[in-house]
Amino acid sequence: MASTIKDVAKYAGVGIGTVSRVLNGGGSVNPEKREKVMSAVKALNYTPNKMAAKLRRNETRNIALLVPVVNHPFFAEFAYFVEDEADKFGYSVILVSSQQRVEKETDIINRIRLREVDGAVFVTHYAHNESELKGCPIVSIDRIFGDDIPYVTSDNYAATKKAVRYLFERGCQKVGFIGSKPLVFSEVSERERAYTSVMAETGNKPRIVNEIISHGDERSVAEEFFKTYPDVDGVFVSGYTMAQTVLSLAEKLGKKIPEDLQMISYDGSFGQWNLNGRWTCIEQPVEKMARAVVDMLIKKINGEAVEKRVELPTELVVGNTTK
């Protein structure tokens, strides 16, 4: 017959409440009593009924991670570190790919309200009413929902200014910007603002194509850019997938990289994902962003105060797409 928590308490010579606090990590327990409990657990080969414990605490120990797509190196790497960090807190991660299906995100919100998941990390392209999310333990990446939803981001504005200036330093005279606008306002929009700021500072003509598209539709934007600005000799690309498309299209147009066209992208240092070698890019601290967003979410779930906005620094990685 399997041992019960009462058996552990009797063996250790402590109360059932003490055993519960030791096993569930709640409250302070005298080190000597903690040792007695753990010795009793080992001696009796006691296995806690984790599901019952979850129900008593009204928690699932599950969190959801919503990303637009999973076949993208940033989101794949991000999901890996989110799961790794969540595991340290004893949480499992439900991965949801939500592009073009806003109902998937609505379902997760409803599941939080029904206590079927404890909280969620949102990397979303959809608009949600702030009142709809109020009271839900949610933390986002880049996206600004409102005062009740904290978020983690990178230094989009400063990093983009640094990158665009670097293109001029490397001899470019006609620098353009290619991007894919998010459907909702997020810190990603700061990249275009930073580009236009450098153009104004240097007295150069802006060359911008920045459209709202879905992942996988980047080619139409790149084609429009090269058709509108065929004489560019430098380009800042706001995204990894778009950068791949730009490099492929430039090659078909007979443009040599970096001799005829220099390029810097926001994201791009993903090792084996790069078919064109290691290119010059703004490298986001993916692991730090993932761990930070999970830490913030766990605090929200536990009712602790969290910072409204956490910005992490990036790094300009020089590769083979600039001179």
N, C-alpha and C positions, 0 to 999 in steps of 0.2 A: 504493500500500500504506500502511495506517495506521501511524503512528508508535507505538512501544512505549515502556515505561518505561525500557528499556535505552537507546533512542535519546536520550531526554531526559537521562539520566545522562551519556552520552557527550558530548552537545552542551554540557552545562553544566560538564563536567569534575568531576563529583562521583560519589559512589557511589549505587547504586540505593536503599540504605537512606535516604540523605539525601533523595532525591526522594520516597520514600514518606512520610517524616515531614512534609515540606512539604505534600504533597497531602492527607494525612489528619489534619493538625493534631496529630500526636503527637510529644512530645519537643521539646527546644529545638534550634533550628537557627541557625547564624551568619547574621546579616542579609545579609551579602554573598552567601553561598551560596544563601540563600532567593531573593534577587533573580536570581541566575544561573539557578536552577531555573525560576522563573516566566517569565523571558525565553525560556528554551528551550521551555517549554510553549507559549508564544505563537508562537514562530518555527516550531515543528514542527506547530502546530495539533493538539496532543495532547489526546485525550479519555480520561480514566481510565475503566476498566471498573468502574463503581461496584458492580455486583452482585457481581463477584468479590471486590472489597475487603470488602464486607459479609460474605461467606461466610468470608473469611480471619479476620475479626475476630469471627466468630460473633455477628453482630448483624444486625438487619433495618432499623434506622433508622425503625421504625414503633412508635407507641404507640397504645393504645386509650383512648377516652373513653367511659365508660358513664354514661348519664343515664337517668332514668325515662321521660321523653318528650322529643320534640324540638319539639313545637308549644306551647312555653311560653316566654315572653320571657326569663326568667332563664336557662334552659338554652340557648336559642338564642344569647343574647349571650355566655354563658359559653363555649360551644363555639367561637364566632368567635375569642375572645381566646386560648383554648387552642391553636387551630390556628395563630394568628399567632405566638405565643410559641414553639411547637414548631418552626416553620419556621426561626426564628433559630438553632436548634441543629442544623438539617439533618434534622429528623424530620417524618414524615408522620403524620397522625392518622386512625385508624379510628373512626368514630362509631357507637356501639351504643345503641339505645333499648331498654331492658330491662324496662319495667314489665310485671308479671304473667308474665314469662318468665325465671325465675331461671336456667334452663339457658343463657341467653345469657351471663350473668356467669360461670357455671362453665366455659363454652367458652373465654372469654377467659383465665381462670386457667390452663386446660390449655394454651392457646396460648403463654402466657408460659413455662410449664415446658418446652414443646417448642421454645422459642426461635423461635417463629413471629412473635411480637411482643416488643419489648424491655421493656415495662412498661405500666402502665395507671393512669388517673385514675378513681377510683370515686366516682360520686354515686349511691349505692345505697339501696334500701329493704329489702334482704334481709339475712338473717343468714348469715354465713359463719364456719365454724370457724377460729379463729386459726391453728391448726396447718396447715390447708389452704392458708393464704396465706403461711406462713413461707418466707422466702427469695425471695418474688416481689417485684419492684420495683413497688410499688403505693403511691399516695398518695390520700387521700380528701378529700372536702369534707364537713365537719360530722360525719361518721360516725366513731365511736370503735371501732376493731377490736381494738386491743391494742397492746402495746409495740412491735411490729415494723412497724406501719403508721402513718406520720405523717399529719397532716391539717391542713387550713386551714379556718378558720371566721371568722365575724364576731362582734362582741360582743353576742350574742343576749340575755344576761341584762341587762346594763347598758342596752342600747338599748330593750328592752321596758319596763323600769322607767321610763325617761325618757318614753316615749310614753304610758304609762298615767297617770303624774303630769300630763302635759300635758293630757290629757282633763279631769282634775279642775280644773286651772288655767283651762280654757276654760269652766267652769261645769257640767260633767257631775256628776251625783250618783249615778247608777246605771250603773256601767260594767261591761260584760261582756267575755268572751273567747271567740272562736270559732277553732277550730283543726282541723287534721287530723294526728293523731299518726303519727309514723313507725312502721313495723313493728319497727324495731330502735332501740336507744338511740342518740341523736345529740344534738348541741348544740342542735338545734331544740327539744328538750324543755325547755331553759332558759327559753323564752318563757313557758310556762305557770307555771313556778316563779316567775319574776319578777312576773308578774301577781298571783299569790296573795300574794306578799310585800308588794306595795303595798296590797292589800286589807287585810291584817293590820295594816300600819303605820297605815292611815287609819281602821281600824275599820269598813270597809265589807263588805257581804255579797258573797262571790264569786258570779258568774253565769257558769258555764263550760259550754260544750259542745265537747268535744275528742275526736273519734272517729278510729279507724283507717279510712281510706278510700283508694281509688285516685283518681288524677287524673281528673277528669271526673264524680265523684260528689259534688261539693261541695254541691249544692242540698239534699240530704236533711239535711245537718248544719245548714245555714242555716235551713231550715224548722223543725227541731227547736228551734233556739235561740230564734227569735222566738215559737214556740208556748209554750215554757217561761218565757221572760222577755219578755213583751210590753211591759213598761213601761221598758225600758232607754232611756237617752238618750245613751249613749256605748258604743262597742265597739272593742276591739283585735282585729284579724283577723290570724291567723298565716299569711299567704300571699297571693300576688297573685291567683291564680285564685279563691280563696275570697272575696276582697274584691270582685271583679267580681260574684260571685253574690250577696253581701250587698247591694250597691248596687242590683242589679236587683230583688231580692226586696223590699227596703225600699220601693222605688218602687211596686211592685204592692200593698203593704200600706198605701199612702197616707202613708208617712213622708217628710217633707221633709228633705233633706240640705243643710246641717247644722242647720237650725232644730229639727227633732224628734230627729234622731239624728246624732251626730258619730262619725266613724270614722277610725282610723289603722290602716294595714296594715304588715306586715313585707314589704317590696318593694312596688313600685307605680309607680315613676318610670321607665316604659318608653316614653315619648313616644308614637309612633303606635300602640302597642298599646292604649292606654287609650281606651275608648269613652266613658268618663264624665268626661273631662277629667283634669287633673293633681290627684290627691288627696293628702292628707297621709299620709306614709308614712316608714318606716325604709328608707333607701336603702343597700343593700349595695355595697361597692366591687367590683363584678363583675370589672372588668378586672384590678385588683390581685390578687384572689383567683385568677383564672385564671392569671396570669403567675407568681404565687408557687407554685402547685401544680405547674406544669410545671417550674419551676426546681428544686423539691424532687425531682421524679421523675427528672430528668436526673442529679442528684447521686446518687440511689439506684442508678440504672442503672450509674453509673461507680464505685460502691462508696464514695462519699464520705459523711461524716457529715452528717445533717440534723437540724433541730429536730423534736422530737416533736409539738409543737403550735404553730401560728402563728395568732394572733388579729388580725384587722384591724378598725379602727374603722368605724362606720357614721355616717350623717348623718340627722337628722330634717328632712325636707323638708316644709314647710308648703304645703298646697294648698287645694282648695275643699271638703273634707269636714270641716273644723273651723271654728269661729267665730273 
